[in-house]
């Protein structure tokens, strides 16, 4: 199938038919029988739907975004299924979608909701270096995922609230991540960092986890690209984000397979059990193509991103009444009750699934960027 047909089918057969309390794209809810609640997975998909609406002008997509978000937000702007005391950065991700609706509709409900999400960040526990804890249950830890989940929201909230000091906060957190979590030799970033060196997965000297996980770096480059799109090039923060973004995209492009995709553990594709992982590949594609549009990277990175997207389209999407995107790592993390040790064996043992939003959303996001540039 061609990419246009795939996207149209996702809209008509997966997105629009999905009810907010049980969307067809949230495989974790189905597999683990989770109760519906405000979460980052659904909000990744809603962000992608917003991009498709902006691209196509299809009013059904905007109506769907509003209906979905309104299911989780009460008339006073409260979000009953979001517990601030969890201090979960993943929950902040949906704040961008709320800001989008507020900018379109100017409803006080959305203003109150975005303020509630920012209220969490105001009291979010921090490491001694100033970075947010990833969650209350992961104390003194930075995970790369948190960049995408929280920092673009902070930048958008700064613009709408006038709290320009948030730019300095975001700058400091990103600078710390680059200083602490980037390996100079490869240019890649480790998934996690434990400031206390207490976690069993953390190196006793550096505090870093052991591996470079593709999707975590995909979240990082996507968050950096989204920040660059929202702020002036004159900002000090822009220069930092663009430099980090360019460097990591170049380092990731050096890890691509011959067909342009990347592996779950991209630095060592030869490891037994390693496999092409589509969600991280698509986040790379999205960021690479977008970064070219923003003037941050050159033609070589653009082509690398486009090749990654095209290869996923051709090799990892089948069609059986609906498009089926394959090779999506369902979830991965560090520590917790599952005793996730951050080893190569651990990352390669996590469940691989199909048609989860963590893969579909980046596919739609990359598609929107590619169509903008008529590629």
C-alpha positions in Angstrom: 0.0 0.0 0.0 1.1 3.6 -0.6 1.5 5.9 2.4 -1.5 8.0 1.6 -3.7 4.8 1.6 -2.2 3.6 4.8 -2.9 6.9 6.6 -6.4 7.2 5.2 -7.1 3.7 6.5 -5.7 4.4 9.9 -8.0 7.5 10.1 -11.1 5.7 9.0 -10.6 2.3 10.6 -8.6 2.9 13.8 -8.8 6.6 14.9 -12.3 7.8 14.2 -14.0 4.5 15.3 -12.1 4.5 18.6 -13.9 5.5 21.8 -11.9 7.5 24.3 -12.2 5.0 27.1 -10.9 2.1 25.0 -9.0 3.3 21.9 -8.0 0.6 19.5 -4.4 1.8 19.4 -3.6 1.4 23.1 -2.3 -2.1 23.2 -1.2 -1.8 26.8 -4.8 -1.3 27.9 -5.9 -4.4 26.1 -3.0 -6.6 27.1 -2.8 -5.6 30.8 -6.6 -4.8 31.1 -5.9 -1.3 32.4 -8.7 1.0 33.4 -9.0 4.1 31.2 -7.1 7.1 32.5 -5.2 10.1 31.3 -2.0 8.8 29.8 0.9 9.6 27.4 0.2 6.8 24.9 -3.2 8.2 23.9 -1.9 11.7 23.9 0.8 10.8 21.5 -1.9 9.6 19.1 -4.0 12.7 19.7 -0.9 14.9 18.9 -0.6 13.0 15.6 -4.3 13.5 14.8 -3.8 17.2 15.4 -0.9 17.2 12.9 -3.1 15.4 10.4 -5.9 18.0 11.0 -3.5 20.8 10.4 -2.3 19.1 7.2 -5.7 18.2 5.7 -8.2 20.5 7.3 -10.5 17.5 7.9 -12.9 18.9 10.5 -13.7 15.4 11.7 -10.2 15.1 13.0 -10.5 18.3 15.1 -13.9 17.2 16.4 -12.3 13.9 17.4 -9.4 15.6 19.2 -11.9 17.7 21.2 -14.2 14.8 22.0 -11.3 12.6 23.2 -9.7 15.3 25.4 -13.1 16.4 26.8 -13.8 12.8 27.9 -10.9 13.1 30.4 -11.4 16.8 31.5 -14.3 18.0 33.6 -16.0 21.3 33.0 -13.9 23.0 35.6 -10.7 21.8 34.0 -9.9 19.1 36.4 -8.5 15.8 35.2 -9.9 13.1 37.6 -7.7 10.2 36.4 -4.5 12.2 36.7 -2.9 12.2 40.2 -0.4 15.0 40.6 1.3 13.3 43.6 2.4 10.5 41.2 4.8 13.2 39.8 4.7 11.2 36.5 6.3 13.2 33.7 4.4 11.0 31.2 1.2 12.6 32.3 2.5 16.1 31.2 2.7 15.0 27.6 -1.1 15.7 27.0 -0.7 19.2 28.2 0.4 20.2 24.6 -2.9 19.0 23.3 -4.8 21.0 25.9 -2.9 24.1 24.9 -3.7 23.5 21.3 -7.4 23.3 22.1 -7.2 26.5 24.2 -5.5 28.4 21.4 -8.3 27.3 19.1 -11.3 27.6 21.4 -10.2 29.9 24.3 -12.3 27.9 26.8 -11.5 28.5 30.5 -11.8 24.7 31.0 -8.6 24.2 28.9 -6.8 27.0 30.6 -7.6 25.5 34.0 -6.5 22.1 32.8 -3.1 23.3 31.5 -2.6 25.1 34.8 -3.2 21.9 36.7 -0.6 20.1 34.7 1.9 22.9 35.2 1.1 22.7 38.9 2.6 19.3 38.9 5.8 20.6 37.4 6.0 23.4 39.9 6.3 20.8 42.7 8.0 18.0 40.7 10.9 16.6 42.8 14.3 17.3 41.3 17.7 15.9 41.3 20.5 17.9 42.9 21.5 19.0 39.4 18.1 20.5 38.8 16.5 17.9 36.5 13.0 16.5 37.2 12.6 13.0 38.7 11.0 10.9 36.0 8.3 9.7 38.4 7.8 9.6 42.2 8.4 5.9 42.0 11.7 6.5 40.2 13.4 8.9 42.6 16.6 10.7 41.7 16.4 9.4 38.2 16.4 11.0 34.7 15.1 9.0 31.8 15.4 10.3 28.2 11.7 9.7 27.7 10.9 12.6 30.0 12.4 15.2 27.6 9.5 14.6 25.1 6.9 14.2 27.8 7.5 17.4 29.7 9.9 19.9 28.2 8.0 20.9 25.0 4.9 21.5 27.2 7.0 23.8 29.4 8.1 25.8 26.4 4.5 26.1 25.0 3.2 27.0 28.5 5.9 29.6 28.9 4.7 31.3 25.7 1.0 31.3 26.7 1.6 32.2 30.3 4.4 34.7 29.9 6.6 32.7 32.4 9.8 33.2 30.3 12.0 31.9 33.1 10.9 28.4 32.1 13.2 28.7 29.1 16.2 28.8 31.5 14.8 25.8 33.4 14.5 23.8 30.2 17.9 24.9 29.1 19.5 23.7 32.3 17.8 20.3 32.2 18.9 19.7 28.6 22.4 20.8 29.2 22.6 18.4 32.2 21.3 15.6 30.0 23.9 16.3 27.3 26.8 16.5 29.9 25.8 13.5 31.9 24.0 11.0 29.5 25.8 11.4 26.2 28.7 9.1 25.3 31.3 11.0 23.5 32.6 8.2 21.3 29.3 7.2 19.7 27.4 10.5 20.3 24.4 8.4 21.6 22.6 8.9 24.9 22.1 6.3 27.6 18.5 5.6 28.6 18.7 6.4 32.3 20.7 8.1 35.0 20.6 7.6 38.8 22.1 10.5 40.6 22.5 8.5 43.9 24.1 5.4 42.2 21.7 3.3 44.2 19.7 1.5 41.6 20.8 -2.0 40.6 20.8 -1.1 36.9 23.0 2.0 37.4 26.8 2.0 37.0 28.4 2.5 40.4 30.7 5.2 39.1 28.7 7.1 36.4 25.1 6.3 37.6 24.2 5.5 34.0 22.2 2.6 32.6 24.1 0.1 30.4 22.5 0.5 27.0 21.4 2.9 24.2 17.7 2.1 23.7 16.4 3.3 20.3 13.0 4.7 21.3 14.3 6.7 24.2 16.6 8.5 21.8 13.7 8.8 19.5 11.7 10.6 22.2 14.8 12.9 22.8 15.2 14.0 19.2 11.4 14.4 18.8 11.2 16.6 21.8 14.2 18.7 20.7 12.7 19.2 17.3 9.3 20.2 18.7 11.0 22.8 21.0 12.9 24.2 18.1 9.7 24.7 16.2 8.1 26.7 19.0 10.8 29.2 20.0 12.8 32.0 18.3 16.1 31.2 16.8 17.5 34.1 18.9 16.9 32.2 22.1 19.9 30.6 23.8 17.7 27.5 24.3 17.2 27.2 20.5 20.9 27.0 19.9 21.3 24.3 22.5 18.4 22.2 21.2 19.5 22.6 17.6 23.1 21.5 18.5 21.9 18.5 20.5 19.4 17.6 17.8 21.9 17.8 14.9 24.5 15.8 16.8 22.2 13.0 17.8 20.5 12.7 14.4 24.0 12.4 12.8 25.0 9.7 15.4 21.8 7.8 14.9 22.1 7.9 11.1 25.5 6.2 11.5 23.6 3.3 13.1 21.1 2.6 10.3 20.7 -0.8 8.8 21.2 -1.2 5.0 17.5 -0.6 4.5 17.5 2.6 6.5 15.8 1.3 9.6 17.3 0.9 13.1 17.4 -1.9 15.7 16.1 -1.9 19.2 19.7 -1.6 20.3 21.1 0.5 17.4 24.7 0.6 18.3 25.1 -3.2 18.2 22.8 -4.7 15.5 24.7 -7.9 15.5 23.7 -8.9 19.0 21.7 -12.1 19.0 18.0 -11.4 19.1 18.3 -7.8 18.1 15.6 -6.7 15.7 14.4 -3.8 13.6 12.2 -1.6 15.9 9.7 0.5 14.1 8.6 3.1 16.7 12.1 4.3 17.3 12.9 4.3 13.6 9.8 6.4 12.9 10.6 8.9 15.7 14.0 9.3 14.0 12.3 9.8 10.6 9.9 12.4 12.0 12.7 14.3 13.7 15.1 14.1 10.7 12.5 15.4 8.2 11.2 18.1 10.5 14.7 19.2 11.4 15.5 19.7 7.7 12.3 21.9 7.3 13.5 24.0 10.3 16.9 24.5 8.7 18.8 22.6 11.4 20.2 19.7 9.3 21.1 19.2 5.7 20.0 17.0 2.8 21.9 13.9 4.0 19.9 13.7 7.3 16.6 14.5 5.4 17.2 11.6 3.0 18.1 9.3 6.0 14.8 10.1 7.6 12.8 9.7 4.4 14.5 6.4 3.7 13.6 5.1 7.2 10.0 6.1 6.8 9.7 4.5 3.3 11.4 1.3 4.5 8.9 0.9 7.4 6.1 1.6 5.0 7.3 -1.0 2.5 8.6 -3.8 4.8 6.8 -3.5 8.2 3.2 -2.6 7.4 0.9 -5.3 6.1 -2.8 -5.0 5.3 -5.6 -7.3 6.5 -8.7 -5.1 6.4 -6.6 -2.5 8.4 -3.0 -1.5 8.2 -0.9 -3.5 10.7 2.4 -1.8 11.8 4.8 -4.5 13.1 7.9 -4.7 15.3 6.8 -2.2 18.0 8.5 -2.6 21.4 5.4 -2.5 23.7 7.2 -0.9 26.6 10.6 -0.8 28.3 12.0 0.8 31.4 14.4 0.6 34.3 14.0 -0.9 37.8 10.6 -1.3 39.3 8.8 -4.5 40.3 9.8 -6.1 37.1 13.5 -5.9 38.1 14.4 -4.4 34.7 18.2 -4.3 34.7 18.8 -2.3 31.6 21.0 -5.0 30.0 20.9 -5.9 26.3 19.2 -9.1 27.2 16.5 -7.2 29.1 15.7 -4.8 26.2 15.5 -7.8 23.7 13.2 -9.7 26.0 10.4 -7.1 26.1 7.2 -7.9 24.3 7.0 -6.9 20.7 3.5 -5.9 19.4 1.6 -4.5 16.5 -0.5 -1.4 15.9 0.3 0.3 19.2 0.1 4.1 19.3 3.8 4.2 20.2 4.4 3.2 16.6 1.3 4.4 14.8 1.6 8.0 16.1 5.2 8.5 15.0 4.2 7.1 11.6 1.5 9.7 11.2 3.7 12.4 12.6 6.5 11.5 10.1 3.9 11.3 7.3 2.6 14.8 8.1 6.2 16.2 7.9 6.9 14.4 4.7 3.7 15.7 3.1 4.5 19.3 4.2 7.7 19.1 2.1 6.1 17.2 -0.8 8.6 14.3 -0.4 
